[in-house]
Amino acid sequence: MKKLILLLMITLMLLSCTEKESVKDTIDIALSQEMPTLDVHKNSSQVIRYILCGNTLERFIDRGDDSKPYPLLAESYEMLDGGRKWVFTLRKGVTFHNGREMDAEDVTLSLNRWIDNYAAIRKMCGESRFVSEGDRVSINFDHPVIFLDQMMAESPYAAVIIARESLENTDENGFLKSYIGTGPYRFVSYEAGVAVTLDRYEGYEGIRKAEVKRLVYHFVPESAVRTLGCETGTYDFMNDVMSSDFSRLRANEDVVLSLGDETGSFVLLFNKRGPIAGNREIRKAVNTALDLEGVMKACYGEEGFTLNHGYMEAWQELWPNREGAYGLNNKAEAGKILSECGYAGETFTILTSNLSNMDKAALFIKSELEKAGMKVELLVTDWSTMMAWRSQEDKYDLCITAMTAVPLPSLKLFFDPTYAGWSDDEHLQELLSAFSESESYGEAAEIWDDIQEYCEEYLPVIVAGHYNSGYLYRSRLEGVKENNGFYFYDASFRN
């Protein structure tokens, strides 16, 4: 009798799950990390972009499937005078989620806020700002800026257009308190540590579909919980799949394992304002000691990465990487360098997160450096704390982090003199300024080669390797855009 009752209960559960899937109108997404804020003009975290960009807040100029910029909220645009002037014509009939039509004031306020909040964009633009000209907006520079449309289309600094009602509604620190955009999904709620919910905006008339009524982004830092949830149907999609699960997941017909190209870099970021890593010879010793293949395997296992130590992803043919001498795996030579530069056993602190096996990579690096004669301490925190602490120059000597792909070398965060690690070397910044003011892509490519050659000695960071995208989703889910990220504005469930 007990067996019969148990069988009936299991049958009812299966029928309930089948019925739930057949009428499902919500995509449940499990994310490995939570963002520090939803204000995309204030923080470049990839999680914010995955949630809001394209869904709720749309870029003025977007990136197509061919990786080329195209006008989205603009109707058209042109570059004049060798990049010293750009003119954009607004697309008519675009409405915000409050029902009001987008105008030039919304665009100029949004794009100028974008410039004001990101040092790399301010450096490119100088004192120049967008101005309105009827149904057009324009910006004038005193030097060539040939990369502006690429910066707007696909940089981590999202040039999204936000309704002025939201831009005028900020807290005491200038962060947005509402997120009124033009996208196919409107913002509903954010419960810290739990989820962000977006609902379909019924007044949307753009190029995207929004076939599903609701998107819910759940914050699930534990990989095993994300994976089991996706396998059982609690979640329809998850990111950061662990390579140790690949073989089992490939055999499960209910899910699809999607592995793509290099999506970003696994970065060992030196604190160049610190008393230890501020010494270039110490940085050289660390680079000489490390086995970078071992670092990547400690984090990713046998799959899910490439041993590309260049700053740019291998598929970015415009910006080829130099070979460079990174991760020499020579402990004896590293010890010799340490002795010659006066290292006297000071504690070398490594800061990282417990997210996605980064702590395992930290343990491996600790062991490597100890073999070379260094005294090493680990500082492992949650992701949000790590992001806060990496901006404190007295907290660490090396920070282990991951950075998403960017379209231009100058957009690498570790080149920003105000970003954690503080690459404020005068010559490096002169080279980066020359790159940004190039009059042609050919000239920029030559300067990029000079930047890399200089960094081989300066060592602002060590790129241990590049990680490949790894996503898992239910086999019924289709239409997910995996274009340097994951986006659900065209996704739906197969019948």
N, C-alpha and C positions, 0 to 999 in steps of 0.2 A: 504493500500500500504506500509506504514512504517513497519507494522508487517511482511509483506512478505519479505521486504528487510532485516529486522533483522533476520528472519528465514534463509534466503539464506546465510547471513554472518556467522551465527553460523554453518550451514551445511558445508560451505567451510572450516571454521576453523577446524571442526572435521575431515573432509577428509584430510586436510593438516597434522593434527597431526597423523592420522592413517598411512598416507603415510610415514611420517617422521620416525615413530616407525618401519615400515616394512623394511626400508632400513638402519636402524640405525647401524653405525659402530663405535660409540663412547660411552663409559660409562662416564656419568657425575656424579661425586661424590661430595656431599656437606659436607664439614668438619666444625666442630664447632669452630675450632681454627687454628691459623697459627703458623708455627714453627719459631724460631728466626734465624735459618740458615738451609741450606740443607746439611751441612757437618756432616754426621753421626758419624764421628770419633771425633767430637768436642762437640756434644750435644746429650743427650740421650732422647730428646723429642719423645714421641710416634708418633707424627704426621709425623716426618721425616721418621721413620721406616715404617709407613703405606704407605707412598708415594713411597719411593725409595727401601726399602729392599724387595727383592724377585722380584720386577719389573725391576729395573735398576741395582741395586747393589746386588750381591748375596753373602751370607755368605759362608765361606770356609767349615764350618761344620754347618748344619742346623738342625732344629727341625722337627721331623715327626709328623703325626697326632696322633701317640701314645705317644707324648711328649718325645720321646727318641732321642738323637743326632744321626745323620747319615751324612756320607760324601757327600757333594754336589759338590763343586769345587775340593775337594780332591777325589782321587780314593779309598783310604783306609787310616787307621791310627791305631796306636797301642800305648798303654801306657806301659812303661818299668820301671823296678827298683822301683816298688811301687809308680809310679807317679813322679819320679825324672827326667824322660826323656819321651818325646813324639815325635813320628816320623810320618810324613804325606807324602803320595805319591800323587803327583798332577795328576788330571785327564787330559788326553791328548786331544788335539783338541778343547779346549775351547778358543773362540775368544772374544776379546773386541769389542765394538761398532765402533772402528776405524779400525777393520779388522785384528789387530795383535793378535797372539796367546799368551795366558797367560803363563808366565813362573815363575820360582822360585823367580826371583827378584821382580816381581810384588807382589807376595805373602808375601815375607819377609818384603818388604817396608810397605805394607798395615797392616800386623799384628803387626809390631813394632810400627807403628804410632798409632794403636789401644791401645797398651800398654801405650805408652807415654802420651796419652791424657786423660786417665781415672785413677783417683787415686785408685779406688778399684782394677783395673787390675794391676796397678803398685805395689800395696801392695802385691798382690798375687805373682807376678813374680819377684819382687826385681830387681836385676841387670840383670836378664836373658832376652835374646832376641832371636828371631828366626834367624836361619842361613840356608843357602841353601846347599843342597848336591845333585847336579845334578837335577834329576826330583823329589827330595824330599826336604822337609824342616823339621827342627827339633828344639827343644828347650830343654835345660838342666836346672834343678833346683837344689839347694842345700838342698831342703826339699821336702816332698811329695806334689804334686798338683794333687789331684785325681779328681778335678772338672773342669779341663781345657776345656774338650769338651762341658760340659754343659754351661760354661761361653761363649764359642764361639757360641754355637747354639742358645741360647734363652735369653741371658741377654739383658737389655736395652742398653748396650754398644755394638753396632753392629760390629762384627768382619767380615766386608765385604771386598771383594777384589776389589781394584780400580786400574786402569791402571796407570803405573808410569808417563805417560804423564800428567795425572790430578794431581797426587801427587806432581809433580814438578811445577805445575801452581797454585800458591797460592797468596793471597793478602798480604798486609803488616802485617796483624795479623795472618798469617798462615792458613787462611781459604781457602778451595778449590774454584776455579773459574770455574771448569768444573767437570762433573760427568760421566766419561767414565767407564762403567761397563761391565758385562757379561750377564746381564739378558735379558728377552724376550722383554723388552721395553727400548728404549733409551730416554735420557733426551732431551727435545726440548726447553722448556722455563719456566721461573718463573717470573710472574708479581706480585710484592709485593702487598698484600692486595686483590689480584684478584684470581689467579689460577696458578697451575703448570700443564704443559702439557707433556705427554709422548707418543711417537709413537712406534709402533711395530718394533722391530729390525728383519729384514728379514733374517739376517744371523744366527739367534739363532738356536742352535741344542741341547738344553738341555732337561730336563724332563718336562718343563712347556709348555702350549699350545699357549697362546697369540692369541686367536681366534678373538678378537676384535682389530681393527686397532689403536685405540687411547683411552687413559685414560686422563680425565681432572679432576683435583682436585680443586674444587671451595671453597674459604674461605667464609663461610656464618655463622657468629657468632649468628645471630638471629634465635632462635629455630623455631619461627612461620614461618619465610621465608623458612627455610630448609624443614619443614614439608609440607607446602603448595606446594612448588616446587616439592617435591617427589610425592605428591598426584596428581598433574596436569601433571607430566611427564617432567618438566623442568630438574629435577635431577632423576637419576636412583637409587641412593643410598644415605642415610644420616646416620650419627652417632648421638649419644646423643639424643635419642628420649625422650621427656618429658612424665612422667607417666600419667600426666593429659590428654594426647592425646590417651592413650592406647585403651580405649573402642571404640572411634570413628574409629580409624585406624583398629581395628580388624574386623569392619563391612564393610570395604572397600575392595572389591574383586580385585581392581587394584593394591593393594600394599600388601606386606608381612611384618608383624612385627615379628622380630626375637629377642627373649629374651633368654640369655644364662646364664652360670655360673658366679661366681665371677670373675671379670676381673682385679680388682685392689682395692686399698684402698682409703678411704676418710680420709685425714690426717690433724691433727691439730699439726703443727710443731712449737715447742718452740724455740725461739732465746736464746740459752743458754749462749751467750756472752753479752746479754743485762743486764742492772742493775735490771730489775724486774724479767723476766723469767729466768735469770741466777741463781736465788734463787730457790733451789729445793723445798722449802716449798711453794713458790708461785705456782709452777707447781702442787704440791700436792693439793693445795686449788682449783685450776681450775678444776682438775680432780674430786675432791670431789663435786664441785658445779654442774657439767654439767649433763643434761639429754641427753644422746647420741642418744636415739631413736628420741627425738624431733629434734636434730641436723640433723639426716638423713632424717626425714620426711620434714623438712624445705627445704632441697635441692631436694629430689627425689620424694616427695609425698608418696603415700601409697605403691607403688611397685618400683621395680628396685634396691633393695638393700637387704643386710642381716645384721643383728646385730651381726656380728662377729667382736669382738674388738681385735682379735689376729693379729699379724703382717703378717702372711702368709694366703693365701687363703685356705678355708676349704678343697678343693679337693687335696691339696698338702700333701699327706699322709706321705711322707718321713719326713716332718717337722711339726709335730703337734703343735698346739698352747696350751699354758697353759691357764687356766681359767682367772686368773688375776682379779683385782678389778678396773674396769674402768667405769667412768661415774656414780658416786654414787648418784647423784641427791639429795644431802643433803646440802642445802644452809646454814643452821645454823652451821653445822660442818665446812663448808668451811670458814665461817666468823670467827669462833673461830681460825682456823689455821692462817688466815690472821692477826688477832690481835696478836697472839703469836709470829709470825715471824717478827713483826715490820712494816707491810705494813701500810703506812700513807696516802693513797689516791692518790698515784702517778697514772698518766694516763697509762693505759694498752692499747697498740695499736694493733689492729687486722688488718692484711693485707690480702686482698684476691682479686679475680677477679670477674667481672660481668658475667663470663662465666657460663652457665648451672646452674643457681640458687645458685652459691656459695655465692653470696652476701646475699641471703635470709638466708642461714645457719649462716652467720656472724651476721646478725641482731638478730637471735635467741640466739646465744652465748653471744652477748652483753647484752641482756636482762637477761640471766641466771646469768652472772657474776655480773651485777649490783644488782641483788637480794641478792647476797652474800656480797655486800658491796664494790665492786670494781668500780673505775672510768674508763670507757671504751670509746675508740675512734676507729672508723672504717676508714680504708684506702682502698677504693675500686677502682680498676683500670682495664684497659683491661688486657688480659692474658699476652701479651708480656712485658708490663710494670711491672706487678706483678712478673714475672720471673726475671726481672732485679733487682727489688727492694728487693726481698727476699734474695739476696746475699749481701745486705748492712746491717751490724749489727746494725746500728743506726736508721733504718727505722721502726722497729716493735718489738713486743714482741711475737706475735703468728701469724703464717701464715697458712691460710687455702688452701690446695691444694689437688690434686689427683695424685696417683701414680699407674702405671700399675704393674701387677703381674710379679714377677721375679722367676727364678728357685731355687735360693739359698738365705737363709736369709742374708748372708753377702753382697748380692747385693742390699739390701734395701738402697736407697739413703740417708735416714736419719741416717744411721750408719756411713756414710763417714764423717770423721772429717773435710774435706775441703768443704763439701756441706752446703748449707743454713741450719741454725739451729745449726751447729757446735757441733756435738757429739764427742768432742775431749777428753772425759773422759778417763783417763789412763787405768783404770781397764777394761772398756768396750772394748777399743781397744786391750788390751791383750787377752781378750776372743775371739774377732773376729779373731785375728791372729792365735790363737790356732785352731779355727774352720777351717780356710782356709788351715792349715797345717796338718789337720787330716789324719791319715793313713787308715781310713775306714769310711764308712757311719755311722756305729754304733757309733763310737767314736764322729763323728761330731754331731749326734743327741743328745748325752749326753751334749755336750758343748752348743748346741742350747738351751737346757732346762736351763742351767746355765745363758745364755745371757738373756733369757726372765725373769728369776727370778730377776736378777740384774736390769733390765729395769723397773720392777714394782715399784722400789724405785727411780731409776734415772729419769724415765719419759722423754726420749728424744722427744717423741711425744705421742699423744693420737690418736689411730685409732678409729674414730667414728663408722665406719662400712665398709663394702665392697660393691662396686657397681657392679651390673650385667651388662653384655653387653646388649645394646639396639640399634638395627639397624632397619632401614626401607628401603625396596627396592621395585622397580616395580616388579610385578608378572612375567613379561617376563624375568627378569634377573636371571640367574642360574649359579652355579659353583663358587660362592663367597666363599673363604676360611675364616671361622670364627674361626681360631685357635689362641686364645689370640690376637685378632686383626681382621682386615678385609683386604683381599688381592684379587686382581682381575686378576692375571696372568693366571688363568684357567677359567675365567668367560666368558659368552656369552649370547646372547639373544635367547630365545626360539621362534621358528617360530609360 
